[in-house]
Amino acid sequence: MEWTKLLSRKLICDEKSFQQNLHDGRSPFQRDFDRIVFSSAFRRLQDKTQVFPLPENDFVHTRLTHSFEVSCVGRSLGTLVGSTIIERNNELKKEYSHFHFGEIVAAACLAHDIGNPPFGHSGEDAIAEYFKHGGGKQFKAGLTELQWNDFTKFEGNAQGFRIMTKLQNPKIKGGLRLTCAVLSAFTKYPKESFQADTKIIPSGKNKLYKKFGFFQSEKDLFVETADETGLEKRSIEKNYIWRHRHPLTFLVEAADDICYRIMDLEDGFRLGLLSFKDTEELLLPFIKGKKLNSYKERDENDKVGYLRAKSINSVIENIAEVFLDNEKNILSGKLEKDLVSIILTGDLLEKIKEISIDKIYSYKSVIEREAAGYEVLGGLLDSFIQAVNDAAEGRSTPKGKTLLKLLPKQFLGKDAKPDDDLYVRLLKITDFVSGMTDSYAVSLYRKIKGISLPGR
């Protein structure tokens, strides 16, 4: 793969080649960042859980604050890496600076969770569970294999690609009309939802091979993006869509890994799930040998915040170094490990992950939220899918007609009627439910189930 193509400023669905026509001082990638910030899907992340239930503590992270933090780390990583790559490549110097690398990674990082449903990653499992074992399993016969996989392996990453290229600004071809570079860097798993042959799955690489980055409905949009940025095809036995990762995707993934491991650790300390001593012992090794200014004078909260900042800075430097050392393998598609696993402090981050699983992610309120997610999301999908399918088949019940009135028109078909295509109908209801905030999902579920009534 070649950097001159990988950094493409062409907008998706734009028939013209790129032309710089901005007069406000922004680069195309800064414009992408701004378009994501001002989108309604991004705004809803303020009421989507990161790990802990939202009302529990005003310090802990929501998906919105997490996304901004990942974006900041991503910008630093991209700028650091870009500085060396620009120096190595005289051709790039003519049109790009190291800041462009940072802007691409920052925009992709900002959007990395935009497709996540309510209730965090357990919300993805809840949607998949509904189609695998719940009321949705009846639709298997009416779908192709890959369409069925889109639902039974539901992916927030694929939903994010759909949101940015289609659901936001639905009347405009290309949705938010982002650059191909940012969309390619965003696509963490550049494959459709087929199950890779188990014979070719390396040990420990299940995520790269099992997850996917786009639904069948956006296949053509992904191919356009991948072709424009020169993402090379992988050699596989069937004619499935599967490309090598955009190199900057490794930095997007690393920024997310850094933040959720170290920031979740700080959240756990603030909630009293980890002692100060345990937290300090986990973070100090990241900054071994470095001077700690006025550390003793700080209180425990400030000390943890200080160690967190220093640790993140240290890991950023390590990630950038490893990326540059492996640039050739990354460009050739040979690197399949995540960068966090091969840096010198990777073992320290893995230890934090293990402790977080044991003491933070197993916290009672976290488990309760996950359990509620299965009931709420499954119940909403069941009610609205039945109402839409009954209407499509001309056998609506009074209850179904009432539910259809609660469904915004954009989640129906032309003329506000259910679409004739079963796959499209299921996809639109999944759009509706997965796009909800935590609070709205719970509130609507309670109302349609008669558990609570709207206030007078």
Order of alpha helices (4+ residues) and beta strands (2+ residues): alpha-alpha-alpha-alpha-alpha-alpha-alpha-alpha-alpha-alpha-alpha-alpha-alpha-alpha-alpha-alpha-alpha-alpha-alpha-alpha-alpha
